[in-house]
Amino acid sequence: MLKRTSDDAPRTVMVAGGAGFIGSHLCERLLAEGRSVICLDSYRTGSEANVLPLTNHPRFTFIEADVCELPPIDEPVEQIYNLACAASPSNYQADPIHTMLTCVLGTRNLLAIAEQNGASFLQASTSEIYGEPEQHPQMEDYRGNVNCTGPRACYDEGKRAAEAVCFDFLRAGRVDARVARIFNTYGPRMRADDGRIVSNLIVQALAGGPLPIYGTGEQTRSFCHVSDLVTGLMALMNVKPNPGAPVNLGNPEEFTILELAELVRAKLASGAGLAFHPLPVDDPTRRRPDIARAIALVGWSPTVRLADGLVDTIDWFQSTAPLEKGVASSPSVYGMG
């Protein structure tokens, strides 16, 4: 096992899925705090552009690989963050078998590296494991209401299985594993075409609309800015002792989709109309985290309000997104990550 030096010495951290939306922000923050970072990504949904500014950093290493078929990792690591899975329905449903294997086989492979190195491990799970919740808000001891054979099962059930593997490794004393259940996250570096509700509405508003609303628009979500989420992930990884249970990370402020659409239109002074479409299969109608455990055990709660966080998100899309009507009209608009 790796022998750790003093707590203030630079540590090598692996971020699987590090070229993705959340992963790239995490890599950036870790480097800023003096860590050495190994970023592992297959570019299935991640983007080279997300990590391009980091490639010349002396403490940054990139490995293009799939977690299902990992190459040998020669450098010792002290922490592993596993964010290696597509998080929006349009992406994870494109190859559902690979999504399931990424969740289960990929997590097992990364846990094996953690065990070999005596490294701490953080699994990025999801609020999707609660399915169409019958408890509101959702607490971590709620076992969920998931359609285990539906079109979203590759992700929902894959993440539930990944959690089980992590806690089996923890109970066996093999890996110091932690699990974060991530609720809807937004911010710069979201893909314009990934079908998530925030990116959908912003891109369509910039293109002149109409804004796509699936179902009645009365469905609720709780939106956490990526800067808050990264802070929460790092806090959960480093807290002592290990909480020994999953921890919700999300913003408990709850908004209907119609309220979000109105906020986007107001920020852009847009007169775009609304276009209503049928609700996708198994799309949850309510979602809000109970974060009492994060506050009590991890000392974390979000600070960025949605109205404020939309500003840099809109700026990002204004500077990068192709503004073509219809670009964001996928029916998979309510992906969680």
N, C-alpha and C positions, 0 to 999 in steps of 0.2 A: 504493500500500500504506500501511497504518497505520504511522505513526512512533511507536515505543514511547518512553515516557518512562523515568524511573529505575525500577529493579526494585522499589522500595518504594512506588511510586505505586499508587493504586487502579486496578485493571484491570477492564474489562467482560468478563464471561464469559457465553456462551450455554449453557444446558442444555436440550437437546431431550429431551422426555419428563420435564420437571422436576416435573410434578405426580404422577408415579408414586411407587411405594414407595421405590426407591433414589434417584431423581432429586430428590425433595423433601428428603431428608436431605443430598444434595450441595448443593442451593441454600442450605439453612440453614447449612451449614459454610462455604461460600464467603462468604456475607454476614458471618458471624462473624469471618472473616479479613480483612474490609475490602474485599472485591471488590464491584463492581456486577454484578448478575445479571439477564440476560434469560431468563426461563423460557418455553419454548415447549411447548405441549401441546394435543392435540386432545380430551382427556378421553375417549378411547375406553376406556382402562383406567386412566388417572390419575384423581385425585379432587380436586375443588375444595377439599375439607376439608384435604387435605395441605398446601396452600399458603396457605390462608386466613390463618393467623397472620402470613404474610410480606407480605400485600398492602399494608399501610400503611407498610412499610419504605421509606425514601427512596431506597435503592439497588436496589430490586426492581421489575422490569417484567414483566408477564405478557402473553403473546400467545397467544390461542387459535387454533391453526392446525395443519394436517396437514403433516408434512414432505414429503409427496408433492406438495403444492400450496402452496409457501411464498409468503407475501406479501413485498414488499420490506422488508428490514431496514435502516433508515436509520442506526442507531447503530453506529459501528465496534466490533468485538469483537476481543479478543486471544486468546481461547481458546474452543473449542467442544467440549462433551461431547455425544456422541450416544447417548442411552439411549432413543430413540424407537421402541420396538417392544414389543408384548405379549410377555411372557416365560413365561407358564404355558400348557400345552397347551390347556386349555379355552378360553382367550382367543385364542391365535394360530390355532387350528384353526377358530374360529368364522367367520373370513373369511380363508382361506388365501392368496387372491390378493392381498389388501391387505397381508397380512403379508410376502409376498415383495417386493412393490413398496416397502413401507416400508424393508425391508432394503437394497434395491438403489437404487431411484430416490431414496428419502429420503436415503440416505447420500451419493449423488452430489450432490444439491441442497445439502446442508450443507457438503460439501467445496468446492463452488463458492463459497460464502460465505467459507469459510476462506481460499481462494486469493485472493479479492478483497481481504481484509483483512490478509493475511500472518499469519493466526492459526494457532496450534497446534490440533490436532484429536485427540480421543480417541474411538475407536470402542468401544462396549460390545459385545463379542462374547460367546461362551458356550462352556461345556464341551460343549454339545450337538454342536459340530462334530466331536467325537471319536466320536459315535454309540455303538454297542455296542463298547466298546474291547477290543482284543486285547492292548493294552499296559497294564500296571498297576504303579505309578501312571502317570498320563498326563503325558508331557512335551510341550513345545510343538512339537518336531520330528516328533511322531507325526502321521501324515496321516489317521488316523481310519478308521472302519468305519461309514459312514452309508448308510441306505436312501434313495437319492436320489429315489425315486418314492413313498415311503410317506406316511402321514398326518401325519408330523412334518416332512416335507421342506421345507415352506414356510418353516419357521423354521431348521432345521439348514442347509439349502442356501442359504437367504437370507443367513444370517450368514456362511457361507463365502464367498459372492459379495461381501458387503460388505467382508470382509477383503481380498479380491483388489483391489477398487476402491481401498481405502485405500493398499495397498502400491504400486499402479500410480501413484497421485498422488505418493507418497513417492519412488519411483524416478525419476520424471520431474522431481523437484525443484520440484513445484508446491505441495505442502502438507507441513508437518511433522506427519505423521500417526502416531499410536500406536494399538495394538490391545491391549485387555485381554480375556482369556478368563475370564469370570466363572463360578465354580462356585456351587452352591446357597447362596443368601443368605436370611437371615431377620432378623426384628426388628420393632419397632413400625411401624405403617402398612401392614403386609401386609393385603390384602383377605381377608375371611372366606370369600368365595365363589370364589376364583380357582383352587382345586384344587391348591395346593402342599401338600406333605406336612406341613410344620410347622404351617401354619394349619389344615389339615384336622384334624390330631390334637388341637390345642389347642381348637378350637371344638367338636368333638364331645365331648371330655372335659368341657368346661364345660357342655355341654348334657345330659350324662348318658350319652353314648356310644350304641352301641358304637363303638370306634375302627376306621375302615376300614383294612384291610391288603390291599394288592394283590399277588398272587403269594404266595410263601411268607413274605415279610417278611425274608428273608435278603439281599435286595438291599442294597447299601451306598451311602451318600452321605457327603459331607463338608460340614459346615454352617458358613458364615462369617457372623458377625454384621455387620449393615449398617454399624455404626460402623467396624469394621475395613476393610470393603470401600471405604467412602468415603475413608478414609485412603490405601488402596492406589491408588485411581483418581487422586487428587490427586498422589500421589508419582510415578506413572507419567507424568502430564501434565507435571510440572515437572522431571523428571530430565534431566540433560544429560550426555553427548549422547543423542540419540534411540536407544533400544535397537535399532531397525531390524528388529524381529521381534516376534511376539506374545508376551504375557506372561500366564501363568496367575495369577489372583488368586482364592484360596480358602483354606480352612482344611484342612490335610492330615490332621487327625484324622478317622478313618473310623468310621462307625457303621452297623450294620444298621438297617433300618426298625423291626424289633422292639425294638432297643435304644432307639431314639428314642421309641417308644411308651411304653416302661417309664419313661423319664426324665420324659415329660409326665405320666404317671399319678402318679409319685412327687411331682413338684412340686405337683400339685393334690390330692394325697391322694385320688385318684379310684379307685373300684372298678370303673370301666367295663370291660366286656369287649372282645373283639376280634371283628371281623367280616371274614372273608376273602373276597376277590373275585378274579376272573381278572386277570392282569397285562395292562395295555394294550399295544397293538401297538407294537413297537420301543422299549419302555421299557428303558433300560440296566440291567444287573444289577450293575455295579460302577462306582464313580466316585470318584476321589481325585486331587487335583492334585499334581504335582511342582512345588514353588515355588522350586527352586534358582535359577532365572533372576530371579525377583522379589527374592530375597534379595541376589543378587550384583550385579545391574544397577540395581535400584530402591531397595534398602535397606529392603524392606518384608517383614514377616511378621505374621500375625494374633496378637492377644493375648487375645481373649475366648474362654474355653472355653464349650462348648455348655451345660453345666449352669448357668453364670452368665448367659449370654445369653438363656436361656429365661425368666429371671425378668421382665425388662422386656417381653419379648414377650407373656408370659401376662398381665401387668398391662395391657398395651394392649388385648388382646382382652376382658379382664374389664370394661374400662371402655367399650368401643365395640361389641362384636360382638352381633348378635341371637342369643340362645341357644335355637335351635330344633333339635330332633333332625332329622338328615338334611340340614342346611344345607350340610355340607361333604362330602357323599358322592359327589362327582364321581369318575369313574375316572381323571381326569387328575391324579393326586396327586403325581407326581414331577417337576413342572416345575423348571427349573434356576435361574432368576434370583432 
